[in-house]
């Protein structure tokens, strides 16, 4: 029985980001999603999902496996948080260095 089930399994189709964007743009330009779906052999539900995702996330749509989808504002916020964490770490390292070298010179900055 298992050998019959294995034969019945379909390989999941995988489409590149560029291909999805191309189909979304074609669907928007022509205004006929079902025709694009038939013409390119893509499931109509997938194409509708891609269109909605592109409308919501724009340049953040179709990021690939394991990468979260983010709006432009979410991407900017994540970038700023990362930069803040980096600068905070650099400041802490410099504080420790100043404290270390001031103690070894005998000129402590502690009050």
Secondary structure, DSSP 8 states (H G I E B T S, - for coil): -HHHHHHH--------HHHHHHHHHHHHHH--HHHHHHHHT--HHHHHHHHHHHHHHGGGS---TT-----HHHHHHHHHHHHHHHHHHHHHHHHHHHHHHHHHHT-----
